[in-house]
Amino acid sequence: MTLKIAVLTAYVLTIVIIGIVRSKKTSTFHEFFLGGGNIGPWMTAFTYGAAYFSAVLFIGFSGKIGWQFGYSGLWIAVGNALVGTLLVWWVLGARVKQMSQELGISTMSEYLELRYHSRFLKFFSSSSIFLFFIPYSAAVFIGLSYLFQLNFGTEFWHALAFMGLFTAVYMVLGGYKSMTMIDVFFGFLMLAGGAVFLWSVLDKAGGLVDATARLTAVDPRLTGLVGPPGWWPLFCLVFLTSIAPFAMPQLVQKFYAIRDQKAIKAGMWISTAFAIILSTIAYFAGAFSRLLLTPENSLGAFKDGSPIFDALVPELIAKAVSPSLIIFILLLILSASMSTLAALVLISSSSVAKDLVAGFINPGISDRNLTRLMRVLSVVFILLSVIFAYFRPATIVSILGISWGAIGAIFLGPFLWGLFWSRTNALGAITSSIVALVVCLGMYLAGRPSPEAGTVGMMISFATTPLFSLFSPKK
């Protein structure tokens, strides 16, 4: 316990010191939000990957998907690496960077306003970002709090309060450049921790061959191409987590901030390699929770004999990883989560400060006051997310599913078609966003799983944007 506290203290102090140093060099909104638009490939690649994967992956998805789908959860890892990372960089990277320079914009809502000449679309999209990123951020806090609760024996709300305060200090100080500097450090910690996690779990399970045979004995579908829940739930998870990055503002923002086209090409391959390694480790290791955890040996991971999905991986870490190595896993998940939280906080606070306040309420706001407002709103967003996380209304997978699904439903069609098809217009963008969001939320409220609701919503968004655009005269 003493070692854990010492390492965690050193970790926190390192991040705070970097934040303080960067705060003295961050005086404008452009520097706070985009790091001056001059971020190199390694920083951008690691901050993209670290923002993509967090405690949501290692606690929520690794546990639930590993338990339910077994080895077939690796299809999600393939989709995340080849589609959600490689294809996103290849299709969007250069195009988004060029567009941001030509139009002089720094947020997705600004792009939609200028592309479609629609003030309503700017208001609707920026408000939606702030609203639907709260549950996403809360899901990350929930995952982290479970981990701290198990490792340090704290109450859930104590861990939640600590993580909220730490995130607020970290974000208010340095902004985006501080985040990218730390993310390179985070990235290597994540790779090291991931290697320790996978090796420990495989060793505890008796090696790959023996573990595979034992999983097959539990249910042959756990080692087959499609796990027990079937192909449609698996497809929805792959689609949601791999296609949504094409329209997720916190990931697209990375291309606004990257230095140039050369940096985009290098960052694409670095980010893809990072995604392949990290996502494969998470889903592969999670599958062995079936072998190592039972209601008898892991009371905290089960209730009335049924698994508590968000508690599976913390219990798996406690059972499989030696006490001397657990600190690496703690730093892995903490590092991934801090970067994701930082990205969410920046995008959400900018959606109010830049898009709503500067866009509608006070267009003449000074750059200095805008940066101050960003810092204040960062704290407000974190507070709301922590309050949401305290009540734990659903599993991490469910919370993330509706957050990503709603954002994807709003942005996917208007953003992609707007970039690549000149015929797309405001009618198509606005109508498809509203229809897709209503369908997504309607399905979720009707009891459908959130990954399914999000998948259908995004499909409708992408399919109806060009269709509705054809209903109005060509300009």
GUNU-192001 format. One line per 4 residues: number of its first residue (from 1); their letters; for each residue x, y, z of N, C-alpha, C. Coordinates in steps of 0.2 Angstrom, whole numbers, m for minus. Layout:
N
NUM = A = X,Y,Z,X,Y,Z,X,Y,Z  ...
***
This chain:
475
1 = MTLK = 4,m6,0,0,0,0,4,6,0  10,6,4,14,12,4,17,13,m3  19,8,m6,22,9,m13,17,12,m18  11,10,m17,5,13,m22,4,20,m20
5 = IAVL = 4,22,m14,3,29,m12,9,33,m14  15,31,m14,21,34,m16,21,36,m23  19,30,m27,20,31,m34,14,35,m37  8,35,m34,2,39,m36,4,46,m34
9 = TAYV = 7,47,m28,9,54,m26,13,57,m31  18,53,m33,23,56,m38,20,57,m45  15,53,m47,12,54,m53,8,60,m53  4,61,m48,0,67,m47,4,74,m47
13 = LTIV = 10,74,m43,14,79,m43,17,81,m50  19,76,m53,22,77,m60,17,80,m65  11,78,m65,6,81,m69,4,88,m67  4,89,m61,2,96,m58,8,101,m60
17 = IIGI = 14,99,m59,20,103,m61,20,105,m68  19,100,m72,18,101,m80,13,106,m81  7,105,m78,1,110,m79,3,117,m77  7,118,m71,9,124,m69,14,127,m74
21 = VRSK = 19,124,m76,23,126,m81,20,129,m87  15,124,m89,12,126,m96,7,132,m95  4,133,m89,m1,138,m88,3,145,m89  9,145,m87,13,152,m88,14,153,m95
25 = KTST = 13,148,m100,15,149,m107,8,149,m111  2,148,m107,m4,148,m110,m8,154,m109  m9,159,m113,m12,165,m112,m18,166,m116  m18,163,m122,m23,164,m127,m28,158,m128
29 = FHEF = m34,159,m130,m39,154,m131,m36,149,m136  m33,151,m142,m30,146,m147,m24,142,m143  m20,144,m139,m15,140,m136,m19,136,m131  m24,138,m127,m27,134,m122,m31,128,m125
33 = FLGG = m34,129,m131,m39,125,m134,m35,120,m139  m30,123,m143,m27,119,m148,m20,119,m148  m17,121,m142,m10,121,m142,m6,125,m147  m9,130,m149,m6,134,m155,m7,131,m162
37 = GNIG = m10,126,m162,m11,122,m169,m4,120,m172  0,118,m167,7,116,m170,10,110,m166  5,105,m165,7,99,m161,10,94,m166  15,91,m164,19,86,m168,15,79,m169
41 = PWMT = 18,74,m173,14,68,m174,14,63,m168  20,63,m164,20,58,m159,15,61,m153  15,67,m152,10,70,m147,3,69,m149  1,70,m155,m5,70,m158,m8,63,m158
45 = AFTY = m3,58,m160,m5,51,m161,m6,48,m154  m2,50,m149,m3,47,m142,m10,50,m139  m11,57,m140,m16,60,m137,m23,58,m140  m23,56,m147,m29,53,m150,m30,46,m147
49 = GAAY = m25,42,m146,m26,35,m144,m28,35,m136  m25,40,m133,m27,40,m125,m33,43,m124  m36,47,m129,m43,50,m128,m48,45,m131  m46,41,m135,m50,35,m138,m52,30,m132
53 = FSAV = m46,28,m129,m47,22,m124,m46,25,m117  m50,23,m112,m49,25,m106,m52,20,m101  m53,22,m95,m56,17,m90,m63,14,m93  m66,17,m98,m72,15,m101,m70,8,m105
57 = LFIG = m64,8,m108,m62,2,m111,m60,m3,m106  m55,m2,m102,m52,m7,m98,m56,m9,m92  m61,m5,m90,m65,m7,m84,m72,m9,m87  m75,m5,m90,m82,m7,m93,m82,m12,m98
61 = FSGK = m79,m10,m104,m80,m14,m110,m76,m20,m109  m70,m20,m107,m66,m26,m106,m69,m31,m101  m73,m29,m96,m76,m34,m92,m82,m37,m95  m87,m32,m97,m93,m34,m100,m93,m38,m106
65 = IGWQ = m89,m35,m111,m88,m39,m117,m84,m45,m117  m79,m45,m113,m75,m51,m112,m79,m57,m109  m83,m55,m104,m87,m60,m100,m93,m63,m105  m96,m58,m109,m102,m61,m113,m99,m63,m120
69 = FGYS = m94,m60,m123,m93,m62,m130,m86,m67,m130  m82,m67,m125,m76,m71,m126,m71,m68,m131  m68,m72,m135,m63,m70,m140,m66,m66,m145  m73,m67,m147,m75,m63,m152,m76,m55,m151
73 = GLWI = m74,m54,m144,m74,m46,m143,m68,m43,m146  m63,m47,m149,m57,m45,m153,m59,m42,m159  m65,m43,m162,m68,m40,m168,m69,m32,m166  m70,m31,m160,m71,m24,m158,m64,m20,m159
77 = AVGN = m59,m24,m156,m52,m21,m156,m50,m20,m164  m52,m25,m168,m50,m24,m175,m53,m18,m178  m60,m17,m177,m63,m11,m179,m61,m5,m177  m59,m5,m170,m56,1,m167,m50,4,m170
81 = ALVG = m45,m1,m172,m39,0,m174,m39,2,m182  m42,m2,m186,m42,m1,m193,m47,4,m195  m53,5,m192,m58,9,m194,m58,16,m190  m59,15,m183,m59,20,m179,m53,24,m178
85 = TLLV = m47,21,m180,m41,25,m180,m38,26,m187  m35,20,m190,m32,21,m197,m36,25,m202  m42,22,m203,m47,25,m208,m49,32,m206  m50,34,m200,m52,41,m198,m46,45,m199
89 = WWVL = m40,43,m198,m34,48,m199,m33,48,m207  m34,43,m211,m33,43,m218,m38,47,m221  m44,47,m219,m50,50,m223,m51,58,m220  m50,59,m214,m51,65,m211,m45,70,m210
93 = GARV = m40,67,m208,m34,71,m206,m32,77,m210  m30,76,m216,m28,81,m220,m34,86,m222  m40,83,m223,m46,87,m225,m48,91,m219  m48,89,m213,m50,93,m208,m45,99,m206
97 = KQMS = m39,97,m207,m33,102,m205,m34,107,m211  m35,106,m217,m35,111,m222,m41,115,m221  m47,112,m219,m53,115,m219,m53,120,m213  m50,118,m207,m49,123,m201,m45,129,m203
101 = QELG = m40,128,m207,m35,133,m209,m39,138,m214  m42,135,m218,m46,140,m223,m51,144,m220  m55,140,m216,m61,144,m213,m59,147,m206  m53,146,m204,m52,149,m197,m56,147,m192
105 = ISTM = m57,141,m191,m62,138,m186,m58,134,m181  m61,133,m175,m58,128,m170,m62,123,m167  m69,124,m169,m74,119,m166,m78,116,m172  m81,110,m170,m85,107,m175,m92,111,m176
109 = SEYL = m94,114,m171,m100,118,m172,m99,124,m176  m93,127,m176,m92,133,m180,m91,130,m187  m89,124,m188,m89,122,m195,m96,121,m198  m100,118,m194,m107,117,m196,m110,123,m198
113 = ELRY = m109,128,m194,m112,135,m195,m110,138,m202  m104,138,m203,m101,141,m209,m103,136,m215  m102,130,m214,m104,125,m220,m111,126,m222  m115,126,m217,m123,126,m219,m126,133,m218
117 = HSRF = m122,138,m216,m125,145,m215,m131,144,m210  m130,141,m205,m136,139,m200,m134,141,m193  m136,146,m190,m135,148,m183,m139,143,m179  m144,140,m181,m148,135,m177,m143,129,m176
121 = LKFF = m140,127,m182,m136,121,m181,m130,121,m177  m128,128,m176,m122,129,m172,m125,128,m164  m130,131,m163,m133,131,m156,m135,124,m154  m138,120,m159,m141,114,m157,m135,109,m156
125 = SSSS = m130,109,m160,m124,105,m160,m120,106,m154  m118,113,m152,m114,114,m146,m118,113,m140  m124,114,m140,m128,112,m134,m128,104,m132  m129,101,m138,m129,93,m138,m122,91,m135
129 = IFLF = m117,94,m137,m110,91,m135,m109,92,m128  m111,98,m125,m111,99,m118,m115,94,m114  m121,93,m116,m126,88,m113,m124,81,m113  m122,79,m119,m121,71,m120,m114,69,m118
133 = FIPY = m109,74,m117,m103,72,m115,m103,72,m107  m108,74,m104,m108,73,m96,m108,66,m94  m113,62,m97,m113,55,m96,m107,51,m98  m104,53,m103,m97,50,m106,m92,51,m101
137 = SAAV = m91,57,m98,m86,59,m93,m88,55,m87  m94,55,m85,m96,51,m79,m94,44,m79  m95,41,m85,m93,34,m86,m86,33,m84  m81,37,m87,m74,37,m85,m73,37,m78
141 = FIGL = m76,42,m75,m76,43,m67,m78,37,m63  m83,34,m66,m86,28,m62,m80,22,m63  m78,21,m69,m72,16,m70,m66,17,m65  m64,23,m65,m58,25,m61,m60,24,m53
145 = SYLF = m66,26,m51,m68,25,m44,m68,18,m42  m71,14,m46,m71,7,m45,m63,4,m43  m59,6,m48,m52,4,m47,m49,7,m41  m50,13,m39,m47,16,m33,m50,13,m27
149 = QLNF = m57,11,m27,m60,8,m22,m57,2,m20  m55,m2,m25,m52,m9,m24,m45,m9,m22  m41,m4,m25,m34,m4,m23,m32,0,m17  m36,5,m15,m35,9,m9,m40,8,m3
153 = GTEF = m45,4,m4,m50,2,1,m54,9,3  m55,13,m2,m59,19,m1,m66,18,m2  m70,23,0,m77,23,m2,m77,25,m9  m83,23,m12,m83,25,m19,m83,33,m20
157 = WHAL = m87,36,m16,m88,43,m17,m81,47,m15  m77,44,m11,m71,47,m9,m66,47,m15  m66,41,m19,m62,41,m25,m65,45,m30  m71,46,m31,m74,50,m36,m73,57,m34
161 = AFMG = m73,59,m28,m71,66,m27,m64,68,m28  m59,63,m26,m52,64,m28,m51,65,m35  m54,61,m39,m53,61,m46,m56,67,m49  m61,69,m47,m64,75,m50,m60,81,m48
165 = LFTA = m57,82,m42,m53,87,m40,m47,87,m44  m44,81,m45,m37,81,m48,m38,83,m56  m43,81,m59,m45,82,m66,m46,90,m66  m49,93,m62,m51,100,m62,m44,104,m62
169 = VYMV = m40,102,m57,m33,106,m56,m29,105,m63  m29,99,m65,m25,97,m71,m27,101,m77  m34,101,m78,m36,105,m84,m36,112,m84  m38,115,m78,m38,122,m78,m31,125,m79
173 = LGGY = m26,122,m77,m19,125,m77,m17,125,m84  m16,120,m88,m12,120,m94,m15,120,m101  m21,117,m101,m25,116,m107,m22,111,m112  m23,112,m118,m22,106,m123,m14,105,m124
177 = KSMT = m10,110,m124,m3,108,m124,0,104,m119  m3,106,m113,m1,102,m107,m3,95,m107  m9,94,m110,m12,87,m111,m8,83,m116  m6,86,m121,m2,82,m126,5,80,m124
181 = MIDV = 8,85,m120,14,83,m117,14,77,m112  9,77,m108,8,72,m103,6,66,m107  2,66,m112,m1,60,m116,5,56,m118  11,59,m121,16,54,m123,18,50,m117
185 = FFGF = 19,53,m111,21,50,m105,16,45,m103  9,47,m104,4,42,m102,4,36,m107  5,37,m114,5,32,m118,10,27,m117  16,28,m115,21,23,m114,19,19,m107
189 = LMLA = 16,23,m102,13,20,m96,8,15,m98  4,17,m103,m2,12,m104,0,6,m108  5,7,m112,8,1,m116,12,m4,m111  15,m1,m106,19,m5,m101,14,m9,m96
193 = GGAV = 9,m5,m94,4,m8,m90,0,m13,m93  m2,m12,m100,m6,m17,m104,m2,m23,m104  5,m23,m106,9,m29,m106,9,m33,m100  9,m29,m94,9,m33,m87,2,m36,m86
197 = FLWS = m3,m32,m88,m10,m35,m87,m11,m41,m91  m9,m41,m97,m10,m47,m101,m6,m53,m99  0,m52,m98,5,m57,m96,2,m60,m89  0,m56,m85,m2,m59,m78,m8,m63,m79
201 = VLDK = m13,m61,m83,m19,m64,m83,m18,m71,m87  m14,m71,m92,m13,m77,m96,m9,m82,m91  m5,m80,m87,m1,m84,m83,m5,m87,m77  m10,m83,m75,m15,m85,m70,m20,m90,m73
205 = AGGL = m21,m89,m79,m26,m94,m82,m23,m100,m85  m16,m101,m84,m13,m107,m86,m10,m107,m93  m9,m101,m96,m7,m101,m103,m12,m101,m108  m11,m99,m114,m16,m98,m119,m19,m104,m121
209 = VDAT = m15,m110,m122,m18,m116,m125,m23,m119,m119  m21,m119,m113,m25,m122,m108,m31,m117,m107  m30,m110,m107,m36,m106,m105,m41,m106,m111  m39,m107,m117,m43,m108,m123,m48,m114,m122
213 = ARLT = m44,m120,m120,m48,m126,m119,m53,m125,m114  m52,m122,m108,m56,m121,m103,m62,m116,m105  m61,m111,m109,m66,m107,m111,m71,m111,m116  m68,m115,m120,m72,m119,m124,m77,m124,m120
217 = AVDP = m74,m126,m115,m78,m131,m111,m84,m127,m107  m83,m121,m106,m88,m117,m103,m94,m116,m108  m92,m113,m114,m96,m112,m119,m92,m112,m126  m93,m116,m131,m89,m116,m137,m89,m109,m140
221 = RLTG = m95,m106,m140,m95,m99,m143,m91,m94,m140  m88,m95,m134,m84,m90,m131,m77,m90,m135  m75,m95,m138,m69,m95,m142,m70,m95,m150  m77,m94,m152,m79,m94,m159,m78,m87,m162
225 = LVGP = m81,m87,m168,m81,m81,m172,m86,m76,m169  m91,m78,m166,m96,m74,m163,m98,m77,m156  m98,m73,m151,m99,m75,m145,m107,m76,m143  m108,m79,m137,m115,m81,m136,m121,m76,m137
229 = PGWW = m120,m69,m136,m125,m64,m137,m128,m64,m145  m123,m66,m149,m125,m66,m156,m122,m61,m161  m123,m61,m167,m119,m57,m172,m122,m50,m172  m129,m49,m170,m131,m42,m171,m129,m37,m165
233 = PLFC = m129,m40,m159,m126,m36,m153,m118,m35,m154  m115,m40,m157,m108,m39,m158,m107,m33,m164  m111,m34,m169,m110,m29,m174,m111,m22,m172  m116,m21,m167,m118,m14,m165,m112,m12,m161
237 = LVFL = m109,m16,m157,m103,m14,m153,m97,m12,m157  m96,m16,m163,m91,m14,m167,m92,m7,m171  m98,m7,m173,m100,m1,m177,m100,5,m173  m103,5,m167,m103,11,m163,m96,13,m161
241 = TSIA = m92,9,m159,m86,11,m156,m81,12,m162  m82,10,m168,m77,11,m173,m79,17,m178  m86,18,m179,m88,23,m184,m89,29,m180  m91,29,m174,m92,36,m170,m86,40,m170
245 = PFAM = m80,38,m170,m74,42,m171,m74,47,m177  m78,45,m182,m78,50,m188,m82,56,m186  m86,56,m181,m90,62,m179,m89,64,m172  m84,61,m168,m83,63,m161,m79,69,m161
249 = PQLV = m82,75,m158,m78,81,m158,m71,81,m154  m71,77,m149,m65,77,m145,m59,73,m149  m61,69,m154,m56,66,m158,m54,70,m164  m59,73,m167,m58,77,m173,m54,83,m172
253 = QKFY = m55,85,m165,m51,91,m163,m43,90,m164  m41,84,m164,m34,82,m164,m31,85,m171  m35,84,m176,m33,86,m183,m33,94,m184  m37,98,m180,m36,105,m180,m29,107,m177
257 = AIRD = m27,103,m172,m21,105,m168,m15,103,m171  m15,98,m175,m9,95,m178,m5,100,m182  2,99,m183,6,104,m186,5,104,m193  5,99,m197,5,99,m205,3,92,m208
261 = QKAI = 3,92,m214,2,86,m218,7,80,m216  13,82,m216,18,77,m214,17,74,m208  15,78,m203,14,76,m196,8,71,m196  3,72,m200,m3,68,m201,m1,61,m203
265 = KAGM = 3,61,m208,5,54,m211,9,50,m206  13,53,m202,17,49,m197,12,48,m191  8,52,m189,4,51,m183,m1,46,m185  m3,45,m191,m8,40,m193,m6,33,m191
269 = WIST = 1,31,m193,3,25,m191,5,24,m184  7,29,m181,9,28,m174,2,27,m170  m3,31,m171,m9,30,m168,m12,23,m169  m12,21,m175,m15,14,m177,m11,9,m173
273 = AFAI = m4,9,m173,m1,4,m169,m3,4,m162  m3,10,m159,m5,11,m152,m12,8,m151  m17,9,m155,m24,6,m155,m24,m1,m155  m20,m4,m160,m20,m11,m160,m18,m15,m154
277 = ILST = m12,m12,m151,m9,m15,m145,m14,m15,m139  m17,m9,m138,m20,m7,m132,m27,m11,m132  m31,m10,m138,m38,m13,m138,m37,m21,m138  m32,m24,m141,m32,m31,m141,m30,m33,m134
281 = IAYF = m26,m30,m131,m25,m32,m124,m31,m32,m119  m35,m26,m120,m41,m26,m116,m46,m31,m117  m48,m32,m123,m53,m37,m125,m51,m44,m124  m44,m45,m125,m42,m52,m125,m41,m54,m117
285 = AGAF = m39,m50,m113,m38,m51,m106,m45,m52,m103  m50,m48,m105,m56,m48,m102,m60,m54,m103  m58,m58,m108,m61,m64,m109,m60,m69,m104  m54,m69,m100,m52,m74,m95,m56,m72,m88
289 = SRLL = m60,m67,m88,m63,m66,m82,m68,m72,m80  m70,m75,m85,m75,m81,m85,m71,m87,m81  m64,m87,m82,m61,m93,m79,m58,m91,m72  m57,m85,m71,m53,m83,m64,m58,m80,m59
293 = LTPE = m64,m78,m61,m68,m75,m56,m75,m79,m55  m76,m80,m49,m83,m84,m47,m86,m80,m41  m92,m82,m40,m96,m78,m34,m92,m80,m28  m89,m86,m27,m86,m88,m21,m79,m84,m20
297 = NSLG = m75,m83,m25,m68,m80,m24,m68,m73,m25  m74,m70,m28,m74,m63,m29,m81,m60,m28  m82,m59,m21,m88,m57,m19,m90,m50,m22  m85,m46,m22,m87,m39,m25,m89,m38,m32
301 = AFKD = m88,m44,m36,m89,m44,m43,m96,m47,m45  m99,m50,m40,m106,m53,m41,m111,m51,m36  m117,m51,m38,m123,m50,m34,m128,m55,m36  m130,m59,m31,m135,m65,m32,m133,m69,m37
305 = GSPI = m126,m70,m38,m124,m75,m43,m122,m72,m49  m125,m66,m51,m124,m63,m57,m118,m58,m57  m114,m58,m63,m109,m53,m63,m111,m46,m62  m107,m42,m59,m107,m34,m59,m102,m32,m64
309 = FDAL = m104,m31,m70,m99,m30,m76,m94,m25,m74  m96,m19,m71,m91,m14,m70,m86,m16,m65  m87,m21,m61,m82,m23,m56,m78,m29,m57  m79,m32,m63,m76,m38,m65,m68,m37,m66
313 = VPEL = m66,m32,m70,m59,m31,m71,m55,m28,m65  m58,m24,m61,m54,m23,m55,m53,m29,m50  m58,m33,m50,m57,m40,m46,m52,m44,m50  m52,m44,m57,m48,m48,m61,m41,m46,m60
317 = IAKA = m40,m39,m59,m33,m37,m58,m31,m39,m51  m35,m39,m46,m33,m41,m39,m31,m48,m39  m35,m52,m43,m34,m59,m43,m28,m62,m47  m27,m58,m52,m22,m61,m57,m15,m57,m57
321 = VSPS = m15,m51,m55,m8,m47,m55,m5,m47,m48  1,m48,m48,5,m48,m41,5,m41,m38  4,m41,m31,4,m34,m28,10,m30,m30  15,m32,m32,21,m28,m34,20,m25,m41
325 = LIIF = 16,m28,m45,15,m25,m52,8,m22,m53  4,m22,m48,m3,m19,m48,m2,m11,m50  3,m8,m47,4,m1,m48,4,1,m55  7,m4,m60,8,m3,m67,1,m3,m70
329 = ILLL = m4,m7,m68,m11,m7,m70,m14,m1,m68  m13,1,m62,m17,7,m59,m15,13,m64  m8,14,m65,m6,19,m69,m8,19,m76  m9,12,m79,m12,11,m86,m19,14,m86
333 = ILSA = m23,12,m82,m30,15,m82,m31,22,m81  m27,24,m76,m27,31,m74,m25,36,m79  m19,34,m83,m17,37,m88,m21,38,m94  m24,32,m96,m29,32,m101,m35,37,m100
337 = SMST = m37,36,m94,m43,40,m92,m42,47,m91  m36,49,m88,m35,57,m88,m35,60,m95  m32,57,m100,m32,60,m106,m39,60,m109  m43,55,m108,m50,55,m111,m54,61,m107
341 = LAAL = m53,61,m101,m57,67,m97,m54,73,m99  m48,74,m100,m45,81,m103,m48,83,m109  m49,78,m114,m52,79,m121,m59,81,m120  m63,78,m116,m70,79,m115,m71,86,m112
345 = VLIS = m67,87,m107,m68,94,m103,m66,99,m108  m61,99,m112,m59,104,m117,m65,105,m122  m67,100,m125,m72,101,m130,m79,103,m127  m81,101,m121,m87,103,m118,m87,110,m116
349 = SSSV = m82,112,m113,m81,119,m111,m81,124,m117  m78,122,m122,m77,126,m128,m84,127,m131  m88,121,m131,m95,122,m134,m99,127,m131  m98,128,m125,m102,134,m121,m98,140,m122
353 = AKDL = m92,140,m121,m88,147,m121,m87,150,m128  m85,146,m132,m83,148,m139,m90,148,m143  m94,143,m143,m99,142,m148,m105,146,m145  m107,145,m139,m113,149,m136,m112,156,m134
357 = VAGF = m107,157,m129,m106,163,m127,m103,168,m132  m98,166,m135,m95,170,m140,m99,171,m146  m102,165,m148,m106,165,m154,m113,168,m154  m116,169,m148,m123,171,m147,m124,177,m142
361 = INPG = m121,176,m136,m122,180,m130,m117,186,m131  m111,185,m131,m106,191,m131,m101,190,m137  m103,192,m143,m98,191,m148,m92,195,m148  m92,200,m144,m86,204,m143,m81,202,m137
365 = ISDR = m82,197,m134,m79,195,m128,m71,194,m130  m67,197,m125,m60,197,m127,m57,190,m126  m51,189,m129,m48,183,m129,m46,181,m122  m44,185,m118,m42,184,m111,m48,181,m107
369 = NLTR = m54,185,m108,m60,183,m104,m62,176,m107  m62,175,m113,m64,169,m116,m60,163,m113  m53,164,m113,m49,159,m110,m51,157,m102  m52,163,m99,m54,162,m92,m61,159,m91
373 = LMRV = m66,160,m96,m72,157,m96,m71,149,m97  m67,148,m101,m65,141,m103,m63,137,m97  m59,140,m93,m57,137,m86,m62,136,m81  m66,141,m81,m72,141,m76,m77,135,m78
377 = LSVV = m78,135,m85,m83,130,m87,m80,123,m87  m74,122,m87,m71,116,m86,m72,113,m79  m72,117,m74,m74,115,m67,m81,113,m67  m85,117,m70,m93,116,m70,m94,109,m73
381 = FILL = m91,108,m79,m92,102,m82,m90,96,m78  m84,96,m75,m82,91,m71,m86,90,m65  m89,95,m62,m93,94,m56,m100,91,m58  m103,93,m64,m109,89,m66,m107,82,m68
385 = SVIF = m102,80,m71,m100,74,m72,m99,69,m66  m96,72,m61,m95,69,m55,m102,67,m51  m106,72,m51,m113,71,m48,m116,66,m52  m116,66,m59,m119,60,m63,m116,54,m61
389 = AYFR = m110,53,m60,m106,47,m59,m108,44,m52  m109,49,m47,m111,47,m40,m117,42,m40  m122,43,m44,m128,40,m44,m128,33,m48  m123,32,m53,m122,26,m56,m128,23,m59
393 = PATI = m131,27,m64,m138,25,m66,m138,19,m71  m132,17,m73,m132,11,m78,m125,8,m78  m124,3,m82,m117,1,m83,m113,5,m87  m106,5,m87,m102,9,m91,m103,9,m98
397 = VSIL = m104,2,m100,m106,1,m108,m112,5,m110  m117,4,m105,m124,7,m107,m123,15,m107  m119,18,m102,m119,25,m102,m115,28,m108  m109,24,m110,m105,26,m115,m109,25,m122
401 = GISW = m113,20,m122,m117,19,m129,m122,24,m130  m125,27,m125,m130,32,m127,m127,39,m128  m121,40,m125,m117,46,m126,m114,46,m133  m111,41,m135,m108,41,m141,m113,40,m147
405 = GAIG = m118,36,m145,m124,36,m150,m127,42,m152  m129,46,m147,m132,52,m148,m127,57,m151  m121,58,m149,m117,62,m153,m116,60,m160  m115,54,m161,m114,51,m168,m120,52,m172
409 = AIFL = m126,51,m169,m132,53,m173,m133,60,m175  m130,65,m171,m131,72,m173,m126,74,m178  m120,71,m177,m114,74,m181,m112,70,m187  m113,63,m187,m110,59,m192,m112,61,m199
413 = GPFL = m118,61,m201,m121,63,m208,m119,70,m210  m121,75,m206,m119,82,m208,m112,83,m208  m108,80,m204,m101,82,m204,m97,79,m210  m98,72,m211,m95,69,m217,m97,71,m223
417 = WGLF = m104,71,m224,m107,73,m231,m105,80,m232  m105,84,m227,m103,91,m228,m96,92,m230  m91,88,m228,m84,88,m230,m83,86,m237  m87,81,m240,m85,77,m246,m91,78,m251
421 = WSRT = m97,81,m250,m102,82,m255,m104,89,m255  m103,92,m260,m105,100,m260,m113,101,m260  m116,96,m263,m124,96,m263,m127,96,m256  m124,94,m251,m127,94,m244,m129,101,m242
425 = NALG = m135,101,m239,m137,108,m237,m140,108,m230  m142,114,m228,m144,115,m221,m150,110,m220  m155,110,m225,m161,106,m223,m159,98,m222  m154,96,m226,m152,89,m225,m149,88,m218
429 = AITS = m144,93,m217,m140,92,m210,m145,93,m204  m149,98,m204,m153,99,m198,m158,93,m197  m162,91,m203,m167,86,m202,m164,80,m200  m159,78,m203,m156,71,m202,m153,71,m195
433 = SIVA = m150,76,m192,m148,76,m185,m153,75,m180  m159,79,m181,m165,79,m177,m168,72,m177  m169,69,m183,m172,63,m184,m168,57,m181  m162,57,m182,m157,52,m180,m157,52,m172
437 = LVVC = m157,58,m169,m156,59,m162,m163,56,m159  m168,58,m162,m175,56,m159,m175,48,m159  m173,45,m165,m174,38,m165,m169,35,m160  m163,37,m160,m158,35,m155,m161,35,m148
441 = LGMY = m163,41,m146,m165,41,m139,m172,38,m138  m176,38,m143,m182,34,m142,m181,26,m141  m177,24,m145,m175,16,m144,m172,15,m137  m168,19,m135,m165,18,m128,m170,19,m123
445 = LAGR = m175,24,m123,m180,24,m118,m185,19,m119  m186,16,m125,m190,10,m126,m187,3,m123  m181,4,m121,m178,m2,m118,m173,m6,m122  m171,m3,m128,m166,m6,m132,m159,m5,m129
449 = PSPE = m155,m10,m130,m148,m8,m128,m145,m2,m131  m141,2,m127,m139,8,m130,m134,7,m136  m130,2,m136,m126,1,m142,m130,0,m149  m136,m3,m148,m140,m4,m154,m144,3,m155
453 = AGTV = m146,6,m150,m149,13,m152,m144,17,m155  m138,18,m153,m133,22,m155,m131,20,m163  m131,14,m164,m129,11,m171,m135,13,m176  m141,12,m174,m146,14,m178,m147,21,m179
457 = GMMI = m146,25,m174,m146,32,m175,m141,35,m179  m134,32,m179,m129,34,m183,m130,32,m191  m133,26,m192,m135,24,m198,m140,29,m202  m145,31,m198,m150,35,m200,m147,42,m202
461 = SFAT = m143,44,m198,m139,51,m199,m136,51,m205  m132,46,m206,m128,45,m212,m132,44,m219  m137,40,m218,m141,39,m224,m146,44,m226  m149,48,m221,m154,53,m223,m151,60,m224
465 = TPLF = m145,61,m222,m142,68,m224,m142,70,m231  m140,65,m236,m140,67,m243,m147,66,m245  m151,62,m242,m158,61,m245,m162,67,m243  m162,70,m237,m166,76,m236,m163,82,m240
469 = SLFS = m156,82,m241,m153,88,m245,m156,88,m252  m158,83,m255,m161,83,m261,m168,86,m262  m171,87,m256,m178,89,m256,m178,97,m257  m172,100,m256,m172,107,m257,m168,109,m263
473 = PKK = m170,115,m266,m167,117,m272,m159,117,m272  m156,116,m277,m148,116,m277,m146,123,m277  m141,125,m273,m138,131,m273,m131,131,m276
***
